[in-house]
Amino acid sequence: MITSRLRTLRDHIRWAVSRFHEEDLFFGHGTDNAWDEARQLVLGAVHLPWEIADSYLDCRLEVDEIALLQRLIMRRVDERIPTPYLLGEAWFCGMSFIVDDRVLIPRSPIAELIENRFAPWLPDEPARILDLCTGSGCIGIACADVFPDAEVVLADLSYEALEVANKNIERHGVDTRVYTVQGDGFDGLPGQRFDLIVSNPPYVDAEDFADMPDEYQHEPELALACGSDGLNLVRRMLSQAADHLTDKGLLIVEVGNSQVHVQALYPEVDFAWLDFLRGGHGVFMLTAAQCRDHQALFETRV
Ligand SMILES: C[S@@+](CC[C@H](N)C(=O)[O-])C[C@H]1O[C@@H](n2cnc3c(N)ncnc32)[C@H](O)[C@@H]1O
């Protein structure tokens, strides 16, 4: 028997915001404030789109919907579970992806580059694309969406993450030209070359990892931490990228706050650090020629 006085969608959004503020939650998995997070959780839980007209917020809920919403809101507060894990869904490049705690919640600023089809940097339509460290598959599957003739490989060390990526391949109906490969870095891709390699690898340094809010503890550590400077994997990727790019290929890698470590480690290299209109930082681009020219240097600093 429901004794709560909350009845409508709007009541539940207001109540969630009050609880979120009271408990000082952290917002970093798709929203950046309590109002947007509450709207996402409440509407998502009852299978309504985020952009419905506000007049629908005054619709009354069924008893079982009220029980569900109150349970989810309290789990968000008490257990600090990010909303996309509670809903089993995250949005990236306007596309819906299945997520659970086997994969990072999609949020990379690389979405903006994909939406712009990597203009003005990509010289030609890419025939083969690699999403290295794919997690849910969001980057590679969104690339497949904007480049409908491209073959796309989704690679990850984690078999569990690839199970989720495979579900997302199925969800988006791209299994004829998007497939997964398990391996450590480039190890599962001997001799394979790509016109575009995009990667959001684990790159959080030890200091940032120790300071991360509770919400991040629900994400796989393998997806976040990567040694004291966060660059254990990126150093290896740089040393091998030239062997996996076509002549005019591009390498695009997100390193977030570890940009400072990349700049300190390779002062000789002219990385192009990309700008984002919707926010985000620490994404570099190198051409295949730069990867070749600096390969010997990259190999000495692995
Ligand atoms: C930051 S998450 C990125 C996930 C996804 N690309 C996104 O943007 O949401 C990094 C991913 O790299 C994978 N990973 C970690 N170490 C790896 C390695 N040595 N080789 C390949 N993948 C690795 C993790 O399993 C995780 O799925």
Ligand as a Chemical Component Dictionary entry (heavy atoms), coordinates in Angstrom:
data_LIG
# 
_chem_comp.id                   LIG 
_chem_comp.type                 NON-POLYMER 
_chem_comp.pdbx_formal_charge   0 
_chem_comp.three_letter_code    LIG 
# 
loop_
_chem_comp_atom.comp_id 
_chem_comp_atom.atom_id 
_chem_comp_atom.alt_atom_id 
_chem_comp_atom.type_symbol 
_chem_comp_atom.charge 
_chem_comp_atom.model_Cartn_x 
_chem_comp_atom.model_Cartn_y 
_chem_comp_atom.model_Cartn_z 
_chem_comp_atom.pdbx_ordinal 
LIG C1  C1  C 0  37.383 4.398  -20.812 1  
LIG S1  S1  S 1  36.624 2.853  -21.272 2  
LIG C2  C2  C 0  35.961 3.371  -22.834 3  
LIG C3  C3  C 0  34.754 2.664  -23.287 4  
LIG C4  C4  C 0  34.084 3.287  -24.528 5  
LIG N1  N1  N 0  35.008 3.427  -25.622 6  
LIG C5  C5  C 0  33.468 4.635  -24.201 7  
LIG O1  O1  O 0  33.965 5.660  -24.662 8  
LIG O2  O2  O -1 32.475 4.660  -23.462 9  
LIG C6  C6  C 0  38.069 1.930  -21.676 10 
LIG C7  C7  C 0  37.868 0.503  -22.163 11 
LIG O3  O3  O 0  39.185 -0.017 -22.417 12 
LIG C8  C8  C 0  39.213 -1.389 -22.077 13 
LIG N2  N2  N 0  40.621 -1.760 -21.831 14 
LIG C9  C9  C 0  41.346 -1.620 -20.708 15 
LIG N3  N3  N 0  42.602 -2.061 -20.888 16 
LIG C10 C10 C 0  42.668 -2.492 -22.185 17 
LIG C11 C11 C 0  43.712 -3.061 -22.971 18 
LIG N4  N4  N 0  44.932 -3.282 -22.458 19 
LIG N5  N5  N 0  43.442 -3.364 -24.262 20 
LIG C12 C12 C 0  42.201 -3.156 -24.779 21 
LIG N6  N6  N 0  41.175 -2.639 -24.067 22 
LIG C13 C13 C 0  41.411 -2.294 -22.786 23 
LIG C14 C14 C 0  38.298 -1.500 -20.883 24 
LIG O4  O4  O 0  37.820 -2.816 -20.747 25 
LIG C15 C15 C 0  37.206 -0.469 -21.229 26 
LIG O5  O5  O 0  36.131 -1.108 -21.868 27 
# 
loop_
_chem_comp_bond.comp_id 
_chem_comp_bond.atom_id_1 
_chem_comp_bond.atom_id_2 
_chem_comp_bond.value_order 
_chem_comp_bond.pdbx_ordinal 
LIG C1  S1  SING 1  
LIG S1  C2  SING 2  
LIG S1  C6  SING 3  
LIG C2  C3  SING 4  
LIG C3  C4  SING 5  
LIG C4  N1  SING 6  
LIG C4  C5  SING 7  
LIG C5  O1  DOUB 8  
LIG C5  O2  SING 9  
LIG C6  C7  SING 10 
LIG C7  O3  SING 11 
LIG C7  C15 SING 12 
LIG O3  C8  SING 13 
LIG C8  N2  SING 14 
LIG C8  C14 SING 15 
LIG N2  C9  SING 16 
LIG N2  C13 SING 17 
LIG C9  N3  DOUB 18 
LIG N3  C10 SING 19 
LIG C10 C11 SING 20 
LIG C10 C13 DOUB 21 
LIG C11 N4  SING 22 
LIG C11 N5  DOUB 23 
LIG N5  C12 SING 24 
LIG C12 N6  DOUB 25 
LIG N6  C13 SING 26 
LIG C14 O4  SING 27 
LIG C14 C15 SING 28 
LIG C15 O5  SING 29 
# 
